[in-house]
């Protein structure tokens, strides 16, 4: 069907998801399958003096127990890091091994020490209780800024100061000179707290070695099965890639945490070969809390300088980024190239310098979590600008309008070159904030706030704008920045003989609705019904290659790859049509699912052309039969969605509880294929950002124990904590990809947290409170009020 | 999330259940709604060898009025209490307590007897039981006994219930005269248990409170009646000034819990705030 693009089509995958028919990794049961239970360190830092497996090995149903010693003796490498960020002085990034099971030392609470494999999950767990690990607990360090100090316990003995890298971007000298001239300087010191991703489906991996064919299959709940295969084959197990198939069936959420290559994937694959049987491991919820890579955890000091007219002239940032105990797949990239590069924001700041130190601590590894670096950058900018507005006694909206980069479409006007490496593709920033203010009725709300204050009501209005770099990423650019992989995407458009279409995509949905959005594009371009399009993903055996789904990239990069395939089909189809219609290709037009000779009623349908391609009895000379095109698309640039969010809160003076009254989001994600899916993405993202602002945060005690590793203790945002979101959009198309799309997966998370915090700070302004750290729990807010009354 | 091996046993009478308790001692556990027990078993924090299911015992689920008492069978679910017209007409606060527990699925399974026996320091029912001066009817091998709520809760997860005993009924005196009741709860945001829960019943005679009962849960290791608040309001008109003065006395002479949701200081403050909320609401319901 034509005109499918832009329609709020209901998600085709939801039928199976909401009726319990989704097929997740843990649903897979293979003949003779064994079950693994992983024994994990209870200590954040401990020497392993010995492991006694005697009793457990004798238990009925126990098949094998492997320890770190076995892994070391087998010569297996640890899981690799996929991004290299070196020290400023040229020294190479410190990249300690991350073994599948540790032999000598545990470095965070949850570090894997041994694996018990048994005939059932229950037996494996029972036996694990009988494995005696003799630990010698050691002092731990959990805070990134403290970990670099002299005398701090070392996470890896050979890495002094616990530093993985230090890094800078921007012009230090120019920034220092500019900041020295500033008429007003605002300073903010804060922790962007550690978050636990909490995908509803726990991670799961099944290793299945087939000795007759010497082939391995790994089933894993992952956002990018192909990358897992590449990393595991080439860097961990040293097995040929063509001997390994990686399958990720339906994936129940990830938020970034399922991008990375985890030790359990390689461990199950290796163990399966040792025992000759398939082996499944599924994380328990407590394991998910402890071992799914966490997000954020920045300790930052930032200063913003203004001239006498309120124009931002300089920004100086120092961040200690907590990387946890080991380097996860993308960990070094998040606080650097996804954070430092976004510090221009939407503003015309002329001098920026950012300095980031990546630090090891005795905590769960930290990596990309929805937004990844960009929420941290946005929080930094938007809190600074709000604090500055308060200090300079100007309206926070007016201060933003004054500093916005003027509009540019990236076609007639060039892209905007930032002070921090990126070139924005297209942008028109004032309208999103204007629209958001209109939606919330800003002027009236300010009046309501003023009269409320007179009656003791603490109403707050908080604004945040944001920009993010999505559509990750141009391979040459990221390669020059330390990426060890390209970040293109692949798609294969296979027109079947009957005119039905199968599209094999390298991105992999874990909640995004690709089966719907991608099918809409194909149906629209071919003029066929959506039901006649099938989207295939998540299996390295059927999909040629892929870089997976993260960084709001699937539509901008993967969708563009599909568009390339579509073009190739239409190009070949036109040749066949011209032959059949006995006309020149130039005289044909394609519309409504058929090629027509212009100005005549002579036409041939898409289906007939497809059939001809596969039954080429009457066929253009020299043309190959078939209709099947693989394409790779490497983007020319990142895409740069932006938006403005406004939160309205009321703070209860007596208890400190924040009541979120309204939340307005006006986003610009470029062109929109399915507005319902985009709205859903924004809603989910906003909820997660609100979660960070008000509720969430991993808490480690000094010994490195994760204090709140359960749903009884870790506060997730719930529906009844949230108001009905009010959303709208402006559209500034991306100038460099065929669909003009920018990506919508992370926008909500990036904009919402600072809007909520700004709103609470606005409510508390009468008490002279200028800054509080997330999450803004009732006690924290009450204490601040109490201490300032 | 897999419990240790256990033996599941369905009991058909209270006597049969007690026999298992006698035989297995501390290796047996009664299964009522299971909403605290099963998670504890899955985390292997509680590892009973014998799990005795009492859900099929007839005659443990009822709500009726007898001799000026509200009588609740121990296996009555939170939802049954929440939605009982009888309870609502006699002591509406109890419906509030029930309705504040977990979510609908939890309330459809969880039972009042199970909650009392478990005695979670943050559970809602203990406050309601203390404020209403409920009597917990307990059956053991030697027969039945009646334990007043104030003697029942003895510490963290600790009650007057012996290893071989089972709660069969809760009897709640129906207050007479001009009464107002309320339950005010500040939820722990992750678990939605009570960070501070305050249950109160006041009665008014000639414009003055002649009787005030006020109990807290979540504040200390076990629920307790706050006599300082009760005394401060008794004999005074239940107006905002007197209630404010009385509420200020809340949780003064008790050891207050502290955790990452609420420090001792903040929790004590919340106790005052929620005492006032509860008393104000009760006064409005007079």
Interface residues (C-beta under 8 A of the other chain):
Chain A: X121 X122 X125 X126 X129 X284 X285 X286 X654 X655 X695 X699 X707 X708 X711 X712 X713 X714 X715 X716 X721 X777 X778 X779 X782 X783
Chain B: X1 X2 X4 X5 X43 X44 X186 X189 X190 X191 X260 X261 X262 X263 X266 X269 X270 X273
